[in-house]
Amino acid sequence: MKFIIKITTLFAALSLSVGAAGKAPNILIIYADDLGFGDLQCYNAESKIPTPHLDRLASEGIRFTDGHSSSGICTPSRYALLTGRHHWRDFHGIVGAMGNSVFKPERLTLPEMLKQKGYDTAAIGKWHLGWNWDAIRKPDAKKRVDPNDKRKRKTYGPEAYDWTQPIPNGPLDHGFDYYFGDTVINFPPYAWIENDKLVKAPDTLMNTGKWKKIKEGSWECRPGPMCSDWDPYENIPVTTQKGVAYIKAQAKTDKPFFLYFAYPSPHAPIIPNDEFDGKSKAGPYGDFVFETDDSVGRLLAAVQESGQSDNTIVIFSADNGPEKYAYARDQKYDHWSSKPLRGLKRDIYEGGHHVPFIIKYPGVAKAGTTSTALVSQIDIMATLASVVGFELPNENAAEDSHDLLPLLKGDTKNVRYSHVHNTRANQYAIRHHDWVLIVAKNGYLSGRNAEWEKKHGYKPDDQQAVELYNLKDDIGQRHNIADKYPEKVKELTGLLKGIREQGYSAPRLTK
């Protein structure tokens, strides 16, 4: 009898890493950019943006209501997702225009891990983790004033680079077998990159006057080299096409795939294609979210049509909360992208990093489940390591990543109880159970909006040195109770100090 039980247990364990197709499960991570917690209808019934495909994905898997990115901005969150490590242990800001890679050579990444388990790995879309552009810049290159830039900033022109050369230290040097995208939609070079080379050499400087009219906000484009026929409106259609082709091609191979598909949307520039105009009741931003949802639907349809749906893990989330345009959107359309949260992109209030988080794992995660457990994108690496049977090393690997597999299998016990929120150096928040301590006078980094606070019933700043909230009672972070619970402030201050100083928080390293 014991022998039968052991054999049954063994087969159950194997079924986690080997699907019906006889190979380990495919993994598709879909990552939105500057998407609010309250934008999707599956998270906010009052959202004025239809999101049918993401709503359906949530109904087919687990919808986490307490999911977080590592940062309130782009590069750090992406780094944390792909390494299982808090970004603030290494850096805080974004990679600037044509900046270098944030990855150290010894740092194990998620695609490197999966490659060791036989996966074909691809990244399509936004990268924003840096390349070594200096390697292809000519030694005698000099910056010049960009005549198209209103601020008259100096930049390197297209003549400064040898575009025939491969660009080192990009996705291919950190675990991906294939890359296609434009690295960052509002940063140079404005050109398609395939693997480690530009598809076409830039021949001019960025000039938004050559493009169709922006639909909301501003272009927010940095000056630099551009292909004269570049059209940013083509970003989602072209990358979606590439994603669909990759997914369908993988169905014909014996290897499982890992596709990291990162959208430029709904980050500025807000440029929904014309066919999506008016599809939402939240203006062009809402239409851009709708177009993103439409693209997600095409990717998921490719998985289904190629016969891989039953053996593909799908993870959807976003790098941080919505941009500051959300204030005007709330005023004009009565749609609050962060609902029911306070704060936006950059902020260490919940709205800056508390994001949609959906995982579909056929045969393991029960469809239509809602989980209130505290989870982080940092946890994806340890979770997938558990799924594929990879033993993470104790050094240079996933030091802050928690294994969420028990949650996916239906265990209701929390895996993670604490999380550190950070965007800029020396401004942190610490979450522990239902409590959040903001170690600053307030959690704003994007700036305070008095009109929005008045509309939503927020009182003026009480000028306390720190802010303390209990999210169980106050998810909108309206009532600072730091003065009522000094011992809790002291406890959480010590917890934050300990996590920061010990260099890790992963359970496998604390045992």
C-alpha positions, 0 to 999 in steps of 0.5 A: 500500500505504501508503495502505491501511495509513493508511486501516485505521489511521484506521478502527481509531482511529475504532472506539475512539470510535464503536461499532456503534450509530453513536455514541460509546460510552456510559459507565457508572461504578458506584461503591460506598462503603466496599467492601473489596478482599476482599469480592468473590469475583472478588478473594477466592475465600474471600469469604463474600459472593456477588457473581455480577453483579460476578464476571460483569462481571469475566469480561467485561472487565479485572480490575485487581488493583492499583487505587487510589482517591485517598483513604481517605475519601469526598469526596476520592476522588469529587473525584479520580475526576471531575477527574483530580486528586489531592484533596490538591492542594486539600483533605483532608477530607469535605464536612460535613453541608450543606457547600458544593461542593469544585469551583472554577468553573474546574475541568474535570470529567469530565461537563463534558468529555463534554458537550463531546463530545455526551454526555448526563450523569447522576448518580444516588445519593450525591453528597457533593461539596457544594451551596450550601445557604446560598443557600436558607437564610433570613436570619433562620434560627437553629440550635436543639438537636435533641431527637432527637440524643443529643449534643444538637447544634445544627442548622438545622431545616426551617423555616430553608430555602426549599425551593422554591428551587433549590440552587446549586453541585450536580451540575448546575453541574458538568457533569451534565444530571440528578441524582437522589439524597439527596446523602448517606444519613446527612447531612441533608436526609433527602429526595430531590433531583431535579436542583437541587430537593427533591422534597418539603420536609422537615417535621421533624428527623432521628429514627432512632426513626421508622425500622426497626431498624438491622442492624449498627453504628450509624446514624451520621446527622447531625442536620438536616431530614428528611421525616417519611415518610423511609425510608433502606431505600428508597435502593437500590431507588429509585435502582436504579429511576431508574438502570434507567429512565435507561439504557433511555430513553437507548437511544431517543436519538441521544446517547451517555450518561454515567451516574455511579451512586454507591451509599450501600453498604455504607457505614453505616448497614448496612441491607440490605432484608429480602429479602437477609437471610442471603444471605451468611455475613458478617452484615448487612454481607455481605447489604448487599454482596449487595444492592448486587451485585443492584442492579448486576445490574439496571443491567447487565441494563438495558444489555443489554435495551436493546441497548446492551451492545456499545457501553457502557463499564462501570467499577466501583470503590469510594471507599475500603476498608471501615469499622472494623466490619470488625474485629468482622466478621473476629472473628465471621464470619472474613471479612476485607473487606480481604484480603489487605491491611492497613488499613481506611477512612482508613488509608494502608496498602493496605486504605484505598485499594487497591480493586476496579477493573473495566473492561469495554470491548467490542471493546477490552478482552479479556474475562476479563483480569487485569491487575497494572498499577498504576492509579488512579481518577484515571486515568479522566478521561485514559482517557475523554478518549482514548476520545472524542478530547478534548484535555485543556487544560494548566491546570485539567484532569486534572493527575494523570491517566494514559491507561490506553487502551493497557492496555485494548487489551492493551499489557502495559507499565505506564502508571503507576509511582507513586501518592501515598496520602493521607487527612489533611494531612501524612500521606502514603504514596508508591508507586513500582513495588513499593515503598511508603514511609509517611511516618509512624510507621505507616499507621493512621488508623482506629486499631490493633486488637491482636487483629486483628494478633495473629490475622494474625501482625503484630508490635508496632510497631517505632517507626521514624520511617517504614515501607517495604514491598515489595509484591511480597514483602509485600502484607500490609505485615507487615515494615517494612524501612526500616532495611535500605534507607535509600537507598530511603527517601531516593529515595521521600521525594524523589519524593513531595516532587517530585510534591507540589511540581510540581503535576502528575504526568500524563505529558502535562504532564511531557513 
